Amino acid sequence: MMTLPAFDPPVTATDIPRPEHPRPQFVRDHWLNLNGTWDFEIDRSDSGLDRGLLERALSGTITVPFAPESGLSGIGDTDFLDAVWYRRTVKIPADWTGLRPVLHFGAVDYDATVWANGIEVVRHRGGFTPFEADLSAVAGPGDDVEITVRARDLHHQVQARGKQATWFANTHCQYTRTTGIWQTVWLEGVPPVAVTRVQITPNLAARSFAVTAPLTANLPNGVLTVRLTDNAGTTVAESSVSTAYDLAPALVLSLAEADVRLWDVGDPQLYGVEISLRSGDTEVDRIRSYTALRSVSIDGNSFRLNGRRVFQRLVLDQGYWPESLMTAPSDQALIDDIELSLAAGFNGARLHQKVFEERFLYHADTRGYLVWAEFGDWGVSGQGPMGENQKPDASFVSQWLEAVRRDVNHPSIVGWCPLNETHQVMHDRVTVLDDVTRAMFLATKLADPSRPVIDASGYSHRVLETDVYDSHSYEQSPEAFRAEQAGLSVGKPYLNRPDTLGEIGLPHGKTEYSLPYAGQPFFISEYGGIWWNEQEASEAERAERAAVGSDQADSWGYGDRVRSEEEFYVRFEGLTNVLLDDPNMFGYCYTQLTDVFQEKNGVYDFKRGEKFDVERLRRIQQRPAAYEERTD
């Protein structure tokens, strides 16, 4: 692992959960972690505002940032929670003179309203993305400020919820819900005129970085300076630009050839970044970050990293823990999941149906671990008749753009995936799904032209010019799987289709989910899902569960459960070899890294214990892939 120049503030408040800085690519010196004990009350019918919860004391306490459904929150209530309330009094540090106190929320599920001293300061919709509130009109340095948060999470509402179950029990691949605050809450001292964010785009061909730094306002006599440092802290590039003219000053940092270090799989060469905003002789704002030089490109049906073919051995990562649900119980837990994946022979992950905590991406960056970033779009199915059954709304576009804006600088991300398994058949009418899919694709390309975008993973490819094409297949027979995938060699890959449709009653109705494949880079982005749990594998127990119809509910996976651990290895190797043997397949994604509740198809169990001989799995995966051996 590459050692970075110091930029991540040391953790000193070890008596609170998740004390580390939540945003390691944009660090100011003045910040205060607000995790820990907050007053709390469940508002099960969402009548709290009418009942005076904004004014009166709340009845209990909770440990933030863990959701009330989780054990680590101290609540552990897994019933439907239509609304929850939080309150805490915070003292703004007295030494923040001249700074604006800005309150940050990493993520609150789903509709959040925040009051400071009884005054509403922000509303936010969306359970996966960050938002903030400037408190300077309410309180200043040395003042106490009472923060109240109401989070609404209606289980019957159409919304982006990822894998959270809309019925009471966990079943199949739907899991316990997350309501309210589930990522770090923190306070930051921000100058009146400040850098709002930084977008750093590497350009390998020119050995340079394009840096754009939007400001809250222009400084007529100001200068923005960006300095790039190597692992020893030595300056390797520096550039400055006036802040008098452009609301988003931009500059280019060019590297001498001797200072070029490429970020690559397993070789995460990184550069430190220091951003300074000055007005005359006074430094107005300073931010520390990091970046990396690497390229992602497409050549015909090849997906390339730094100009060469790298076979992507990905694993599906759901990002759930038994004691804390979508929130990692510790920063170390995020590191551990990456290390477990690498130990089993994977070199990256699809972060599935969830926008992960940013610190996961930080640890991926520092380990050379490939990432496909995804939105948690499930929650809008079954909303109409065949062909009109998926109803994502405009909030999908805004929430996804918040995610892209937060994560665009992470070198580990090699592709964007706005949607997953939008299973709606094609026909002769433009639908809401068509509009939202295209909007999310175009918005992503506009926000970040440097990475490929797949319009939707599996099922409904509805954007003709999607950069990457894929399918999902849980065929469990290696022989049948090989026959299924054979068409890719002649430009006719396996596509997800409805099993049975018959007459669908639509104008010019089709029996296809997707527009035709057009020669893009192709991979099977979900396969395997082999169902195995030794403790539940006896024939008698399976028969007993099947007799009462509870087998799939209590323990679930794809296809027939293997009967022994050895049968698992044979099936895993057979399925994986099909994809490693295909010179036109740039990668795969195995389902999945860990068991999650009743879903028993992980390489590891839900508590991250070993289920298999991990070294054997690694050997199966690490043999050369035909894709990497192509000479064209």
C-alpha positions in Angstrom: 0.0 0.0 0.0 1.2 3.5 -0.9 2.1 5.8 2.0 0.4 9.1 1.6 1.6 12.5 2.6 -0.2 13.5 5.8 -3.6 14.9 5.1 -6.1 12.9 7.1 -6.4 14.5 10.6 -5.3 12.2 13.4 -8.1 10.6 15.4 -8.1 12.0 19.0 -11.7 11.6 20.2 -11.6 7.8 20.6 -14.6 7.8 23.0 -17.1 8.4 20.1 -18.0 6.0 17.3 -16.5 6.5 13.9 -14.3 9.4 15.0 -12.3 9.6 11.7 -12.7 12.5 9.2 -15.5 11.4 6.9 -14.3 13.3 3.8 -10.6 12.5 3.3 -10.4 14.1 -0.1 -11.4 17.5 1.2 -10.0 18.2 4.6 -9.9 21.6 6.5 -8.2 22.0 9.9 -11.3 23.2 11.7 -13.8 20.4 12.1 -15.7 18.7 14.9 -17.1 15.1 14.9 -20.7 15.1 16.3 -21.2 11.3 16.5 -22.1 9.8 19.8 -25.2 10.1 22.1 -28.1 12.1 20.8 -31.6 12.5 22.2 -34.0 10.4 20.2 -37.7 9.5 19.7 -39.5 7.2 17.3 -42.4 9.0 15.6 -44.1 5.9 14.1 -47.1 7.7 12.5 -45.2 10.8 11.5 -47.3 13.1 13.6 -44.5 14.5 15.7 -44.5 18.0 14.4 -48.2 18.3 15.3 -47.5 16.7 18.7 -44.8 19.2 19.6 -41.7 17.1 19.2 -39.9 20.2 17.8 -40.4 22.0 21.2 -40.5 19.3 23.9 -37.8 17.0 25.1 -37.4 13.7 23.3 -38.0 10.5 25.3 -34.9 8.5 24.7 -31.3 8.4 23.3 -29.5 6.8 20.4 -25.9 6.3 19.3 -25.2 8.2 16.1 -24.3 7.3 13.3 -26.0 4.0 13.7 -29.6 3.6 12.4 -32.3 2.8 15.0 -32.9 -0.6 13.4 -29.3 -1.6 14.2 -28.0 -3.1 17.4 -25.1 -0.6 17.7 -27.6 2.3 17.9 -28.8 1.1 21.2 -32.4 0.9 19.8 -32.6 -2.2 17.6 -36.2 -1.6 16.5 -36.7 -3.3 13.1 -40.4 -2.5 12.7 -41.5 0.2 10.3 -40.4 3.7 11.4 -42.2 6.3 9.4 -40.3 9.1 11.1 -37.7 9.5 13.8 -36.4 12.6 15.7 -32.9 13.5 16.9 -31.7 16.4 19.1 -28.3 17.5 20.4 -26.9 20.7 21.7 -23.5 21.6 20.3 -21.0 24.3 21.3 -19.3 25.9 18.3 -15.6 26.1 19.1 -14.7 29.6 20.4 -11.5 29.7 18.3 -13.6 29.6 15.0 -13.5 33.4 14.8 -14.2 34.6 11.3 -15.4 31.1 10.2 -18.9 30.0 9.3 -20.1 26.9 11.2 -21.3 24.5 8.6 -23.2 21.4 9.7 -22.6 18.3 7.6 -24.6 15.0 7.3 -23.0 12.1 5.5 -26.4 10.5 4.9 -29.9 10.5 6.4 -32.5 8.1 5.2 -34.8 9.4 3.6 -36.4 12.9 3.9 -34.6 15.1 6.4 -35.5 18.4 7.9 -33.0 20.1 10.2 -33.6 22.9 12.7 -31.0 25.0 14.6 -32.4 26.7 17.7 -35.8 26.1 16.4 -35.1 27.7 13.0 -35.3 25.4 9.9 -31.9 25.5 8.2 -32.1 22.8 5.5 -34.2 20.1 3.9 -32.9 17.2 1.9 -34.4 14.3 0.1 -32.5 11.0 -0.5 -31.1 8.4 1.8 -27.6 7.9 0.3 -26.0 11.3 -0.2 -24.5 14.2 1.9 -26.0 17.6 2.6 -25.1 20.6 4.7 -26.5 23.6 6.5 -24.8 26.9 7.2 -25.5 27.9 10.8 -23.9 31.3 10.7 -27.3 33.1 10.8 -28.2 31.2 13.9 -25.0 30.9 16.0 -21.3 31.8 16.0 -18.0 30.9 17.8 -18.5 30.0 21.4 -22.3 29.8 21.1 -24.4 26.7 22.0 -26.8 25.6 19.2 -29.5 23.1 19.5 -29.7 20.8 16.5 -33.0 19.0 15.8 -33.4 16.5 12.9 -36.6 14.8 11.7 -36.1 12.0 9.2 -39.1 10.6 7.4 -38.9 7.1 5.8 -42.3 6.0 4.6 -42.2 2.3 3.7 -45.2 2.5 1.3 -43.7 5.5 -0.6 -42.0 5.1 -4.0 -38.4 6.1 -3.4 -34.8 5.0 -4.0 -34.1 2.6 -1.2 -31.7 0.0 -2.5 -32.0 -3.4 -0.7 -34.2 -2.2 2.1 -37.3 -4.4 2.4 -40.7 -2.8 2.0 -42.3 -5.6 3.9 -41.6 -6.4 7.5 -39.4 -9.5 7.2 -36.1 -10.0 5.5 -36.7 -12.3 2.5 -34.7 -13.3 -0.6 -32.3 -10.4 -1.3 -34.1 -7.7 0.7 -32.8 -6.7 4.0 -33.5 -4.8 7.2 -34.4 -1.2 6.7 -32.2 1.8 7.6 -34.0 4.9 8.9 -32.5 8.3 9.8 -28.9 9.2 10.4 -26.5 6.4 9.2 -23.3 8.3 8.4 -21.2 10.7 10.4 -22.5 14.1 11.5 -19.9 16.8 11.7 -19.3 20.5 12.1 -16.8 22.4 9.9 -15.4 25.9 10.2 -15.5 27.4 6.7 -14.3 30.9 5.7 -16.9 33.4 4.4 -15.3 33.1 0.9 -14.3 29.5 0.3 -13.6 26.8 -2.1 -16.8 24.8 -2.3 -15.3 21.6 -3.9 -12.5 20.6 -6.1 -12.7 18.4 -9.3 -9.4 16.9 -10.3 -9.3 15.1 -13.7 -6.1 13.2 -14.6 -4.8 13.3 -18.2 -2.4 10.5 -18.7 -1.5 11.5 -22.3 -0.5 15.0 -21.3 1.0 13.9 -17.9 -1.2 16.5 -16.2 -4.2 17.2 -14.0 -7.0 19.6 -14.8 -8.2 21.2 -11.6 -11.4 23.1 -11.2 -12.3 24.8 -7.9 -15.7 26.5 -7.6 -15.9 29.3 -5.1 -18.6 30.8 -3.0 -17.7 34.2 -4.4 -14.9 35.8 -6.4 -12.0 37.5 -4.7 -10.9 40.5 -6.8 -7.3 40.4 -5.5 -7.3 36.6 -4.9 -5.2 33.8 -6.1 -5.9 30.1 -6.1 -2.8 27.9 -5.8 -2.7 24.1 -6.1 0.4 22.2 -5.2 1.1 18.5 -6.0 3.5 16.5 -3.8 5.0 13.1 -4.0 5.2 10.4 -1.4 8.0 12.2 0.4 6.1 15.5 0.5 8.3 17.1 -2.2 6.5 19.5 -4.6 6.4 18.0 -8.1 3.9 20.5 -9.7 2.4 23.8 -8.7 0.2 26.3 -10.5 -1.8 29.4 -9.6 -4.7 31.3 -11.1 -6.5 34.6 -10.4 -9.9 34.3 -8.6 -11.1 37.7 -9.9 -12.9 36.6 -13.0 -14.3 33.0 -12.9 -16.7 31.6 -10.4 -14.9 28.2 -10.9 -11.2 29.0 -11.4 -9.4 26.3 -13.3 -5.8 25.4 -13.8 -3.5 22.6 -15.1 -0.8 20.9 -13.1 1.9 19.3 -15.4 4.3 16.6 -14.3 7.9 16.1 -15.5 8.3 12.7 -16.9 10.5 11.7 -14.1 7.7 12.4 -11.6 5.1 10.3 -13.3 3.7 7.5 -11.1 0.7 5.6 -12.3 -2.1 4.4 -10.1 -2.8 0.8 -11.0 -4.4 -2.4 -9.7 -2.5 -3.4 -6.6 0.0 -0.5 -7.1 -1.8 2.7 -5.8 0.6 5.5 -6.5 -0.9 8.7 -5.1 0.0 12.4 -5.0 -0.8 14.7 -2.1 -2.7 17.9 -3.1 -2.7 21.2 -1.2 -5.2 23.9 -2.3 -4.7 27.5 -1.0 -6.9 30.5 -1.6 -5.3 33.8 -0.8 -6.4 37.4 -0.8 -3.3 39.6 -1.0 -1.0 38.3 1.8 -3.8 36.6 3.7 -4.6 32.9 3.3 -8.4 32.7 3.2 -8.9 29.0 2.8 -6.7 25.8 2.8 -7.7 22.3 1.9 -5.7 19.1 1.8 -6.5 16.2 -0.6 -4.9 13.6 -2.8 -5.2 12.4 -6.4 -3.7 9.9 -8.8 -2.7 9.7 -12.4 -4.4 6.9 -14.3 -6.6 6.6 -17.4 -9.7 4.6 -18.3 -10.3 4.2 -22.0 -12.4 2.2 -24.5 -11.0 0.7 -27.7 -13.6 -1.3 -29.7 -14.8 -3.9 -27.2 -11.8 -3.4 -25.0 -12.0 -1.7 -21.6 -8.5 -0.4 -20.8 -6.7 0.9 -17.7 -3.7 3.0 -18.4 -3.8 1.9 -22.0 -3.8 -1.9 -21.4 -6.3 -4.6 -20.9 -6.8 -5.5 -17.2 -9.3 -8.3 -16.5 -11.7 -7.1 -13.8 -12.2 -9.8 -11.2 -14.9 -8.1 -9.3 -17.1 -9.1 -6.4 -20.6 -7.8 -5.5 -20.3 -5.9 -2.2 -23.6 -5.1 -0.5 -22.0 -3.2 2.4 -24.1 -4.6 5.3 -23.0 -5.7 8.8 -25.1 -7.7 11.2 -24.7 -5.3 14.1 -24.8 -2.0 12.2 -26.6 -2.6 8.8 -25.5 -0.1 6.1 -23.1 1.7 8.5 -19.7 0.1 8.9 -19.2 -0.6 12.6 -15.7 0.9 12.4 -13.3 2.3 9.8 -11.3 -0.9 10.2 -14.3 -2.8 9.0 -14.2 -1.0 5.7 -10.5 -1.9 5.3 -11.2 -5.5 6.3 -13.8 -6.0 3.5 -11.3 -4.9 0.9 -8.6 -7.1 2.3 -11.0 -10.1 2.4 -11.9 -9.5 -1.2 -8.2 -9.3 -2.2 -7.4 -12.4 -0.3 -10.0 -14.4 -2.2 -8.5 -13.3 -5.6 -10.7 -10.4 -6.5 -9.2 -7.1 -7.7 -12.3 -4.9 -7.2 -16.0 -4.6 -6.5 -19.4 -3.5 -7.7 -20.7 -1.5 -4.8 -24.2 -2.7 -5.0 -27.5 -0.9 -4.5 -26.0 1.6 -2.1 -23.8 4.7 -2.2 -21.0 3.6 0.1 -19.4 5.8 2.8 -16.7 7.9 1.2 -14.0 6.3 3.5 -14.5 3.0 1.7 -13.4 4.7 -1.5 -10.4 6.3 0.3 -9.3 2.8 1.4 -9.9 1.5 -2.1 -7.8 4.3 -3.5 -4.9 3.5 -1.2 -5.0 -0.2 -2.1 -5.3 -0.2 -5.8 -8.8 -1.7 -5.7 -11.1 -1.2 -8.6 -14.6 0.1 -8.0 -17.8 0.4 -10.0 -20.0 3.0 -8.2 -23.7 2.4 -8.2 -26.9 4.1 -7.0 -29.5 2.3 -4.7 -32.3 2.6 -7.2 -34.5 -0.3 -6.2 -37.8 0.8 -4.7 -39.8 1.9 -7.8 -40.9 -1.5 -9.3 -44.5 -2.8 -9.6 -45.9 0.7 -10.1 -48.0 0.0 -13.1 -49.0 -2.5 -15.8 -46.5 -4.4 -18.0 -44.3 -1.9 -19.8 -45.1 0.9 -17.4 -44.1 -0.9 -14.2 -41.0 1.2 -13.1 -41.5 4.8 -12.0 -38.3 6.5 -11.0 -38.7 10.2 -10.6 -36.7 13.4 -11.0 -35.2 12.8 -7.5 -33.2 9.9 -8.9 -31.3 12.3 -11.1 -30.6 14.8 -8.4 -29.6 12.2 -5.8 -27.3 10.4 -8.3 -25.6 13.7 -9.2 -24.9 14.3 -5.6 -23.2 11.0 -5.4 -21.1 11.6 -8.5 -20.1 15.1 -7.3 -19.0 13.7 -4.0 -17.0 10.8 -5.5 -15.7 12.0 -8.8 -12.1 12.4 -7.7 -11.5 8.9 -6.4 -9.1 7.0 -8.7 -10.4 3.6 -7.6 -13.7 4.3 -9.4 -13.4 3.1 -13.0 -17.1 3.2 -14.0 -20.4 4.6 -13.1 -23.7 2.6 -12.8 -26.7 4.8 -12.2 -29.3 2.0 -12.3 -29.6 -1.8 -11.7 -32.0 -4.4 -13.1 -34.7 -2.0 -14.4 -36.8 -4.9 -15.7 -39.3 -3.2 -18.0 -40.0 -4.5 -21.6 -39.5 -2.3 -24.6 -42.5 -1.0 -26.6 -43.5 1.8 -28.9 -44.1 4.4 -26.1 -41.5 6.6 -24.3 -41.9 5.9 -20.5 -40.7 7.6 -17.3 -38.1 4.9 -17.1 -36.8 5.8 -20.6 -36.6 9.5 -19.6 -34.9 9.0 -16.2 -32.4 6.4 -17.6 -31.3 8.8 -20.3 -31.2 11.7 -18.0 -29.0 9.9 -15.5 -26.7 8.7 -18.3 -26.3 12.1 -19.8 -26.0 13.9 -16.5 -23.2 11.5 -15.5 -21.4 12.0 -18.8 -21.6 15.8 -18.3 -20.4 15.7 -14.7 -17.6 13.3 -15.5 -16.6 12.7 -19.2 -13.4 10.8 -18.0 -15.1 7.5 -17.1 -17.4 5.1 -18.9 -21.0 4.9 -17.8 -23.3 1.9 -18.1 -26.9 3.0 -18.4 -28.2 0.2 -16.3 -26.6 -3.0 -15.0 -28.3 -6.0 -16.5 -31.9 -6.0 -17.9 -33.0 -2.7 -19.5 -30.2 -1.1 -21.6 -32.3 1.8 -22.9 -29.5 4.2 -24.0 -28.2 3.4 -27.4 -24.8 4.9 -26.8 -24.1 3.4 -23.4 -20.3 3.0 -23.0 -20.5 -0.5 -21.6 -23.0 -3.4 -22.0 -23.6 -6.2 -19.6 -25.9 -9.0 -18.5 -26.6 -10.9 -15.3 -26.7 -14.7 -15.3 -27.2 -17.0 -12.4 -27.1 -20.2 -14.5 -25.6 -22.8 -12.1 -24.4 -25.4 -14.6 -21.0 -24.6 -16.0 -21.8 -26.4 -19.2 -25.0 -24.6 -19.7 -23.3 -21.3 -18.7 -20.6 -21.8 -21.4 -23.3 -22.5 -24.1 -25.2 -19.4 -22.9 -22.2 -17.1 -23.2 -20.9 -18.5 -26.5 -22.7 -15.9 -28.7 -20.4 -13.0 -27.6 -17.7 -14.3 -30.0 -20.0 -13.3 -32.9 -21.4 -10.1 -31.4 -24.5 -11.7 -30.0 -24.0 -11.9 -26.2 -26.4 -13.4 -23.7 -29.0 -10.7 -22.9 -31.5 -10.6 -20.0 -35.0 -11.3 -21.3 -38.3 -11.9 -19.6 -38.9 -15.6 -19.0 -42.4 -15.7 -20.3 -44.6 -12.8 -21.6 -47.0 -14.1 -24.2 -49.3 -11.3 -25.5 -48.3 -8.2 -23.4 -51.1 -6.0 -24.7 -48.8 -3.0 -25.6 -48.6 -1.1 -28.9 -45.9 -2.8 -30.8 -44.9 -4.6 -27.7 -41.6 -6.5 -27.6 -40.3 -9.4 -25.6 -37.0 -7.6 -25.0 -35.8 -5.5 -22.0 -33.0 -3.8 -24.0 -31.9 -2.1 -27.2 -29.6 -4.4 -29.2 -25.9 -4.8 -28.3 -23.7 -2.6 -30.4 -20.2 -3.9 -29.9 -19.3 -2.2 -26.6 -17.0 -3.7 -24.0 -19.1 -6.5 -22.4 -19.0 -8.3 -19.1 -21.2 -10.5 -16.9 -21.7 -8.1 -14.0 -23.5 -10.7 -11.8 -22.9 -14.4 -11.8 -22.5 -17.3 -9.4 -24.5 -16.6 -6.2 -23.8 -20.2 -5.2 -26.0 -21.1 -2.3 -24.0 -22.8 0.5 -24.1 -22.7 4.3 -22.6 -25.7 6.0 -24.8 -25.3 9.1 -28.0 -25.6 7.0 -26.9 -28.1 4.4 -28.3 -31.4 5.7 -30.9 -33.1 3.5 -33.3 -33.5 6.4 -33.2 -29.8 7.3 -33.7 -28.7 3.8 -36.6 -31.1 3.3 -38.2 -29.9 6.6 -38.0 -26.2 5.5 -39.2 -26.9 2.0 -42.2 -28.7 3.4 -43.4 -25.6 5.2 -42.4 -23.3 2.4 -39.7 -21.4 4.4 -36.5 -22.7 2.8 -35.9 -19.7 0.6 -37.0 -17.2 3.2 -34.7 -18.6 5.9 -31.7 -19.3 3.7 -31.5 -18.2 0.1 -29.2 -18.3 -2.9 -29.3 -18.9 -6.6 -30.2 -22.3 -8.1 -29.9 -25.6 -6.2 -27.8 -25.5 -3.1 -24.6 -27.3 -3.4 -24.4 -30.5 -1.3 -20.8 -30.1 -0.1 -18.0 -27.7 0.1 -16.1 -29.6 -2.7 -19.2 -29.3 -4.9 -19.0 -25.5 -4.3 -15.3 -25.4 -5.6 -16.2 -27.4 -8.7 -19.1 -25.1 -9.5 -17.2 -21.9 -8.7 -14.3 -22.9 -10.9 -16.4 -24.1 -13.7 -18.5 -20.9 -13.9 -15.5 -18.7 -13.5 -13.5 -20.5 -16.2 -16.2 -19.8 -18.7 -15.5 -16.0 -18.2 -11.8 -16.3 -17.9 -11.6 -18.3 -21.1 -13.6 -15.7 -23.2 -11.2 -13.2 -25.0 -14.1 -10.8 -25.5 -15.1 -10.6 -21.9 -13.3 -7.8 -20.0 -14.4 -8.9 -16.5 -17.0 -10.4 -14.3 -18.6 -9.7 -10.9 -19.2 -12.7 -8.6 -22.2 -12.6 -6.2 -21.1 -12.0 -3.5 -18.5 -11.0 -0.9 -20.4 -12.0 2.3 -23.6 -13.6 3.3 -26.2 -11.0 4.2 -28.9 -12.1 6.6 -30.8 -15.0 4.9 -28.8 -14.7 1.7 -26.3 -17.5 2.0 -24.2 -17.0 -1.2 -21.2 -15.2 0.1 -17.5 -16.1 -0.1 -17.5 -15.2 3.6 -20.2 -15.4 6.2 -22.1 -12.4 7.5 -19.7 -11.9 10.4 -16.8 -12.0 7.9 -15.7 -15.5 8.9 -14.3 -17.9 6.4 -16.6 -20.4 4.7 -14.1 -21.8 2.2 -10.5 -22.3 1.5 -9.8 -18.7 0.4 -6.4 -19.6 -1.1 -8.1 -22.1 -3.3 -10.6 -19.5 -4.5 -7.7 -17.2 -5.2 -5.9 -19.7 -7.3 -9.0 -20.4 -9.4 -9.3 -16.7 -10.1 -5.7 -15.7 -10.6 -4.9 -17.8 -13.7 -4.4 -15.6 -16.8 -7.6 -14.4 -18.5 -7.9 -14.8 -22.3 -8.9 -11.1 -22.5 -5.5 -10.0 -21.1 -3.7 -12.3 -23.5 -5.2 -10.8 -26.7 -2.6 -9.3 -29.0 -4.9 -7.1 -31.2 
